[in-house]
Amino acid sequence: MTKSKLDRICILFIVIISVLVVFDLFFNKGHSAWMDGRVHITTITQFFLAIKDGDFKVTWLDGIANYGMPFGFVGHQLISYLGAFVTFLTNDVLTSWKIIALIGALLSNLFFYFFLRIYFSPVSSLLAVFLYNVAPYRILNLYVREALPEFFASLFFPLIPLCLYYLIKKRKFWAIPALTIATALFTLNHPMLLVVSAFFFISYLIFLLKDEKSRLKLLILSGTLMAWGILIAAYYIIPLQVEIKYFYYGIGNHLTPGQYLSLKNFIDPNWYYFLLSQGDIINRGHFVKVGEIELIGVVIGLLLVIWRLRNRKKWQFTILELTLFLSLLVLFLTTKYSLFLYQKINLLSNIQFPWRMLSLFIFLPPIIFAYIFEKFNWKVLMIIFVLVVALMRFPQLYSKNNTDHPMSRYLFTTINIHSTNMNTVWTGETDDYPIKKNKGEIIRGKGKITSYAKKNSSRKYKVEAESDIRMADYTFYFPGWTVYVDGVKTNIEFQDPDYRGVITYNVPAGKHDILVKFEDTKVRTLGNIISVVSLDGFLIAVYLQKRFRYLQRIFKYPNFS
């Protein structure tokens, strides 16, 4: 059988594996009763409503946390926009959420397979993809945590190294825009995981460059393309980094205490249906497992490297050594012995939980196993191994206490579903505030509201004031909210003890047209400008390369096309 035909068969199996991984989501109505699923489904719903209301660049989410919050620029951009657009087709946000999980599973599997095929045969690559899909942390993300952004982000872990390989080793033109676009989308999907994935991307980039004559030029090119992708996402990451200070979360180090892994997380074979010590009763036990099979793979990889080192003259630093090094480093970074790094390096603390490093680890043991399969080619043993793993892991592909909630659950929440840490520092608990059907109210003086029009990020009022009045707009203030009375900007007071964190403002006597609108701050405007300029510059650069092929002259390599 030719390799191309075998590849097609393997890809068919990958599609089947992808469907099996998410099958329980579609088989059962609703979603798991607890954890992050509600957060992401609600966020997608709010993006859908905002876009439907005309906010094509979503910044404010009016139905979250009682009086609204600016989670449009804090939330995960890629899956929120993608989920919203899919909802226009499905008209059901829960179905959209599940479809995105399927898309993420399929794309991550395909990209991982294509990456593995650089080094291994189709069968070995397929088996590695299978192992990756039943890794405990991957199952945890989908069926316990319901962490859709992190699950979806898995597609970028193999995609970006794949682009680097074809850029550096094969000099393929398509890898240039692909690398930048992939980096931009990864940043928009889950910027925290950029920190995690950087260990892999940087190590793999050095690995690719070690035998290249033009290594410095290629390093600069690769770094520039990836940095360009981050700049395209500036509209998101600049406000996220700067304006996070207005939330409780933005105060101090972002690392959550006590979230490192202990010996139990490494060796405990149990999958907990309940975990009473953490109060996990409604949902499955949130117990982060490294995986016994994965650890066995790392140990075998270590023994293989030691065995290979016996003959140092012939020894070469291969994908096995790179993967083993990363595996050991990542596992170290999940333990308490690495906490000093999180405390000293604020960028590293942005991942919040040391165990989040496992989002990279789940790719590494499968690569080691692919190397083992390739090296020894024990077909019978491989089949037995796959059957054993399937018997151990397939029963864990389920969610607990699925509940099919009505759409209203996601249209409006009184609580801050992103946790109280994401309340602004000038507000109290959001569900302590009274629910208001109408946003506008005269709270002092005599007058009446004669007309009222509400949108996601703006409100228009017509008022007739018999005296000077004070009005409240039951919206939590955040920089960017602006009040115009007859087109004139008016001061906002949001620290009134009786209306803590709520927009209030004064209106003189008479008839007035009032506009309350959420606008971009200078920080957000700067991010927008950088994104637009970077995107335009990138498109021009790609066009010029396609037209004039200047990279061929720089690298003196005729096939950079």
JOKATA-V638278 format. One record per residue. RES is the residue in three letters. PSI is psi as a letter, one per 30 degrees, with the letter a starting at -180 (* if undefined). D_CENTER is the distance of its C-alpha to the mean C-alpha in Angstrom with 2 decimals. Layout:
res/psi/d_center
RES/PSI/D_CENTER
RES/PSI/D_CENTER
//
This chain:
res/psi/d_center
MET/k/39.74
THR/l/38.15
LYS/e/34.72
SER/e/33.50
LYS/e/34.68
LEU/e/33.17
ASP/e/29.80
ARG/e/30.03
ILE/e/30.90
CYS/e/28.01
ILE/e/25.56
LEU/e/27.18
PHE/e/26.63
ILE/e/22.94
VAL/e/22.71
ILE/e/24.61
ILE/e/22.43
SER/e/19.27
VAL/e/21.20
LEU/e/22.51
VAL/e/19.18
VAL/g/18.14
PHE/e/21.82
ASP/f/22.11
LEU/e/19.58
PHE/f/21.99
PHE/e/25.11
ASN/k/24.78
LYS/l/24.61
GLY/a/22.16
HIS/l/19.47
SER/k/19.74
ALA/f/21.57
TRP/a/19.30
MET/a/16.02
ASP/f/12.68
GLY/e/13.56
ARG/e/15.65
VAL/e/13.15
HIS/e/10.76
ILE/e/13.98
THR/e/15.64
THR/e/13.08
ILE/e/13.32
THR/e/17.06
GLN/e/17.35
PHE/e/15.77
PHE/e/18.23
LEU/e/21.06
ALA/e/20.41
ILE/e/20.47
LYS/f/23.48
ASP/g/25.05
GLY/f/24.83
ASP/i/21.86
PHE/f/20.28
LYS/j/18.31
VAL/k/16.97
THR/e/17.25
TRP/k/19.07
LEU/j/18.49
ASP/f/22.04
GLY/g/21.85
ILE/k/19.72
ALA/h/21.50
ASN/d/24.97
TYR/g/25.50
GLY/l/22.10
MET/l/19.40
PRO/h/17.64
PHE/g/14.15
GLY/e/14.04
PHE/f/13.19
VAL/e/11.34
GLY/l/8.96
HIS/j/5.76
GLN/e/8.16
LEU/e/7.81
ILE/f/7.80
SER/e/10.00
TYR/e/12.39
LEU/e/12.46
GLY/e/13.11
ALA/e/15.69
PHE/e/17.46
VAL/e/17.69
THR/e/19.15
PHE/f/21.83
LEU/e/22.89
THR/f/22.68
ASN/g/23.58
ASP/j/21.85
VAL/e/18.36
LEU/e/18.30
THR/e/19.31
SER/e/16.61
TRP/e/13.94
LYS/e/15.76
ILE/e/16.18
ILE/e/12.51
ALA/e/12.32
LEU/e/15.39
ILE/e/14.21
GLY/e/11.23
ALA/e/13.88
LEU/e/16.47
LEU/e/14.80
SER/e/13.45
ASN/e/16.99
LEU/e/18.79
PHE/e/17.19
PHE/e/17.77
TYR/e/21.28
PHE/e/22.03
PHE/e/21.05
LEU/e/23.25
ARG/f/26.02
ILE/e/26.52
TYR/f/28.03
PHE/l/29.01
SER/l/30.89
PRO/e/29.45
VAL/e/30.34
SER/e/28.95
SER/e/25.65
LEU/e/25.56
LEU/e/26.31
ALA/e/23.54
VAL/e/21.00
PHE/e/22.59
LEU/e/22.26
TYR/e/18.57
ASN/f/18.06
VAL/g/20.10
ALA/k/18.72
PRO/e/18.78
TYR/e/15.30
ARG/e/13.93
ILE/e/16.36
LEU/e/15.43
ASN/e/11.75
LEU/e/13.16
TYR/f/16.50
VAL/e/16.65
ARG/f/13.47
GLU/h/12.26
ALA/i/8.66
LEU/e/7.62
PRO/e/3.81
GLU/e/4.73
PHE/e/7.69
PHE/e/6.85
ALA/f/5.30
SER/f/8.78
LEU/f/10.56
PHE/f/10.10
PHE/e/11.67
PRO/f/14.96
LEU/e/14.80
ILE/e/15.03
PRO/e/17.83
LEU/e/19.45
CYS/e/19.68
LEU/e/21.06
TYR/e/23.62
TYR/f/24.91
LEU/e/25.05
ILE/e/26.97
LYS/e/28.96
LYS/f/29.59
ARG/h/29.50
LYS/k/27.96
PHE/e/27.54
TRP/f/24.63
ALA/f/22.54
ILE/d/22.89
PRO/e/21.06
ALA/e/18.66
LEU/e/17.56
THR/e/17.08
ILE/e/15.33
ALA/e/12.91
THR/e/12.19
ALA/e/11.91
LEU/e/9.50
PHE/e/7.23
THR/e/7.78
LEU/f/7.32
ASN/e/3.96
HIS/i/2.64
PRO/f/6.44
MET/e/7.27
LEU/f/6.86
LEU/e/9.11
VAL/e/11.63
VAL/e/11.57
SER/f/11.79
ALA/e/14.42
PHE/e/16.90
PHE/e/16.85
PHE/e/16.78
ILE/e/19.55
SER/e/21.59
TYR/e/21.51
LEU/e/22.42
ILE/e/25.36
PHE/e/26.28
LEU/e/26.58
LEU/f/28.53
LYS/f/31.03
ASP/g/33.55
GLU/k/33.12
LYS/e/35.98
SER/h/33.91
ARG/e/31.21
LEU/e/31.14
LYS/e/30.90
LEU/e/28.19
LEU/e/26.25
ILE/e/26.61
LEU/e/25.68
SER/e/22.49
GLY/e/21.46
THR/e/22.42
LEU/e/20.45
MET/e/17.17
ALA/e/18.08
TRP/e/18.93
GLY/e/15.48
ILE/e/14.18
LEU/e/17.19
ILE/e/16.46
ALA/g/13.29
ALA/e/15.68
TYR/f/16.08
TYR/e/12.69
ILE/f/12.57
ILE/e/16.32
PRO/e/16.62
LEU/e/13.61
GLN/e/15.48
VAL/e/18.91
GLU/f/18.88
ILE/f/16.93
LYS/f/20.48
TYR/f/21.62
PHE/l/19.72
TYR/e/20.95
TYR/e/17.66
GLY/f/18.52
ILE/j/21.81
GLY/a/22.18
ASN/k/20.15
HIS/f/16.72
LEU/k/17.36
THR/k/18.07
PRO/k/21.59
GLY/g/22.63
GLN/g/19.36
TYR/l/20.66
LEU/k/21.93
SER/a/25.67
LEU/e/28.01
LYS/e/27.64
ASN/f/23.97
PHE/e/25.24
ILE/f/28.33
ASP/k/28.24
PRO/f/28.40
ASN/k/27.92
TRP/j/25.26
TYR/k/25.90
TYR/e/26.48
PHE/l/27.28
LEU/i/26.53
LEU/e/29.05
SER/f/28.54
GLN/g/25.12
GLY/g/26.30
ASP/j/24.28
ILE/e/26.82
ILE/e/25.36
ASN/l/22.21
ARG/l/22.30
GLY/k/22.58
HIS/i/19.41
PHE/j/20.83
VAL/j/18.70
LYS/k/20.65
VAL/e/20.73
GLY/k/23.01
GLU/e/26.70
ILE/e/26.60
GLU/e/23.90
LEU/e/26.04
ILE/e/29.10
GLY/e/27.49
VAL/e/26.85
VAL/e/30.46
ILE/e/31.89
GLY/e/30.02
LEU/e/31.53
LEU/e/34.95
LEU/e/34.68
VAL/e/33.92
ILE/e/36.84
TRP/e/39.02
ARG/f/38.11
LEU/f/38.94
ARG/e/42.51
ASN/i/43.38
ARG/f/41.93
LYS/e/43.74
LYS/f/41.88
TRP/k/38.56
GLN/k/35.59
PHE/j/32.05
THR/a/30.19
ILE/f/26.77
LEU/e/27.95
GLU/e/28.58
LEU/e/25.31
THR/e/23.37
LEU/e/25.62
PHE/e/25.25
LEU/e/21.43
SER/e/21.76
LEU/e/24.21
LEU/e/22.31
VAL/e/19.05
LEU/e/21.21
PHE/e/23.05
LEU/f/19.99
THR/f/19.33
THR/l/22.91
LYS/f/24.84
TYR/f/26.61
SER/g/23.69
LEU/e/23.27
PHE/e/25.42
LEU/e/22.84
TYR/e/20.16
GLN/e/22.96
LYS/e/24.17
ILE/j/21.07
ASN/e/19.07
LEU/e/16.27
LEU/e/15.92
SER/f/16.05
ASN/f/12.83
ILE/f/11.06
GLN/e/13.25
PHE/k/14.35
PRO/e/16.16
TRP/f/15.56
ARG/f/11.84
MET/f/13.58
LEU/f/14.30
SER/f/11.05
LEU/e/13.20
PHE/e/16.45
ILE/f/16.16
PHE/f/16.83
LEU/e/19.78
PRO/e/22.47
PRO/e/22.35
ILE/e/23.25
ILE/e/26.05
PHE/e/27.28
ALA/e/27.32
TYR/e/29.51
ILE/e/31.72
PHE/e/32.11
GLU/e/33.04
LYS/e/35.41
PHE/f/37.41
ASN/h/37.07
TRP/j/38.16
LYS/e/37.60
VAL/e/39.01
LEU/e/37.10
MET/e/33.84
ILE/e/34.54
ILE/e/35.43
PHE/e/32.32
VAL/e/30.04
LEU/e/32.08
VAL/e/31.87
VAL/e/28.08
ALA/e/27.85
LEU/e/30.27
MET/e/28.37
ARG/e/24.81
PHE/e/25.21
PRO/f/26.65
GLN/f/23.42
LEU/i/21.46
TYR/l/22.05
SER/l/20.89
LYS/k/23.38
ASN/h/25.16
ASN/k/23.53
THR/k/24.54
ASP/j/24.85
HIS/l/24.54
PRO/l/25.95
MET/f/23.94
SER/f/25.34
ARG/f/23.11
TYR/f/20.11
LEU/e/22.29
PHE/k/23.16
THR/k/22.45
THR/e/24.69
ILE/l/22.44
ASN/j/19.36
ILE/f/16.88
HIS/g/14.35
SER/l/17.26
THR/f/20.30
ASN/f/18.70
MET/g/17.09
ASN/k/20.63
THR/l/22.29
VAL/f/24.96
TRP/g/27.71
THR/l/27.08
GLY/a/27.93
GLU/k/26.47
THR/e/25.45
ASP/f/27.18
ASP/f/30.39
TYR/k/30.88
PRO/k/33.00
ILE/k/31.48
LYS/k/32.91
LYS/e/33.48
ASN/k/34.46
LYS/e/32.52
GLY/k/35.69
GLU/k/38.64
ILE/j/41.69
ILE/f/41.87
ARG/k/44.97
GLY/l/47.98
LYS/k/49.39
GLY/a/47.91
LYS/l/45.98
ILE/j/42.92
THR/f/44.39
SER/k/41.32
TYR/k/37.61
ALA/k/34.75
LYS/k/31.14
LYS/l/27.95
ASN/e/24.32
SER/g/24.60
SER/l/28.38
ARG/k/31.64
LYS/k/35.18
TYR/k/38.28
LYS/k/41.99
VAL/k/43.99
GLU/j/47.69
ALA/k/48.34
GLU/f/51.88
SER/l/51.10
ASP/k/48.39
ILE/l/45.39
ARG/k/42.11
MET/l/39.19
ALA/k/35.93
ASP/j/32.84
TYR/i/30.91
THR/k/27.62
PHE/k/25.98
TYR/k/26.63
PHE/k/24.01
PRO/k/24.96
GLY/f/25.32
TRP/k/27.29
THR/k/30.73
VAL/k/33.96
TYR/k/36.65
VAL/j/40.11
ASP/h/42.09
GLY/f/39.78
VAL/k/40.26
LYS/k/37.39
THR/k/38.02
ASN/k/36.99
ILE/k/34.48
GLU/k/35.18
PHE/g/32.33
GLN/g/33.92
ASP/k/36.76
PRO/f/37.15
ASP/f/37.84
TYR/h/34.72
ARG/j/32.32
GLY/f/29.32
VAL/k/30.52
ILE/k/31.60
THR/l/35.42
TYR/l/37.82
ASN/k/41.53
VAL/k/43.32
PRO/l/47.01
ALA/k/49.61
GLY/a/49.95
LYS/k/47.99
HIS/k/44.55
ASP/k/41.51
ILE/k/38.32
LEU/k/34.85
VAL/j/31.88
LYS/k/28.86
PHE/j/25.39
GLU/l/25.48
ASP/k/23.58
THR/l/24.57
LYS/e/25.69
VAL/e/22.39
ARG/e/20.48
THR/e/23.32
LEU/e/23.07
GLY/e/19.38
ASN/e/20.43
ILE/e/23.36
ILE/e/21.58
SER/e/19.09
VAL/e/22.09
VAL/e/24.31
SER/e/21.82
LEU/e/21.12
ASP/e/24.88
GLY/e/25.78
PHE/e/23.52
LEU/e/25.10
ILE/e/28.51
ALA/e/27.99
VAL/e/26.99
TYR/e/30.03
LEU/e/32.32
GLN/e/31.31
LYS/e/31.95
ARG/e/35.22
PHE/f/36.66
ARG/h/34.93
TYR/f/35.06
LEU/f/32.86
GLN/e/35.71
ARG/e/38.02
ILE/e/35.76
PHE/f/35.05
LYS/h/38.38
TYR/j/36.75
PRO/f/37.98
ASN/g/35.23
PHE/i/32.32
SER/*/32.11
//
